[in-house]
Amino acid sequence: MSASSNQSQSGGMGCLTVMFLIFLTLKLCGVITWSWWWVCSPLLFSAGLISLILFGILVVSLYHFCTRKPRH
């Protein structure tokens, strides 16, 4: 058995992507009359969450950079 056969492949769509595709299909078929903002809200939520995490990393990095003691 080779080492590559023991590795599992991860991928596919996440829950928010599936929700978006369902909402999009329902909107295009005329089943729901939601605003496009609500149809795209799963994508907007995930983009906002990623932005919030990256902003948090930036703040922590800047804090550590500004509070470190200079080397002699």
N, C-alpha and C positions, 0 to 999 in steps of 0.2 A: 504494500500500500504506500503510495507516495504522500509526501507532506501536503501537497496541494489538495488532495482529496479530503483531508480532514478539516479544511477551512470551510466555513459556512459563508454563503453569499448573503449580504444584507442589502435590501433595496426595496423598491416599490413605493407606493404612495402612502403618505401619512393621512391621518384622520381628517385634518383640515382640508387637504387637497381633495379627498373624496367628498367631503361636505360641499366644497365649492363646485365640483363637477355635478353633483346631484342638484344643487340650487340652480346652476346654469342650465341644465337640461330641463328642469321644471319651468324656468323662466322662458326659455326659447320655445317650449311646447305650449306656452300659454296657461299652464296649470296654476301658476302663482303670478300675482301682479305686483310683486315687491319692487322696490327701487333697486337700481343696479348697485347702490351702496350696500344694501343688505345681501344681495347675491354675492358680491365680492368680499363681504366681511370676513370670511375665514382666511382669505389671503392677506387682507389688511391686518388681521389679528396676528398672524404669524410674522409678518414683516415688522409690525410694532414690537413684538416680543423679542425678535432678533436684534432690533435697534436698541431696545432697552438693555439687553445683555451686553451688547458691544459698548454702549455708553457707560455702563457700570464698570466694565473692564478698563475703559479709558480713564475714568475717575480714580479708580484704585491705582492704576499705573502712574498717573500724574501725582497722586498723593505720595506714593513711595519715592518717586523721583525727586519731589520737592522737599521731602523730609529727611533724605539720607544725608549723612555727615560726609563732608569732603575728605578725601584721602590726602595725606601729606606726601 
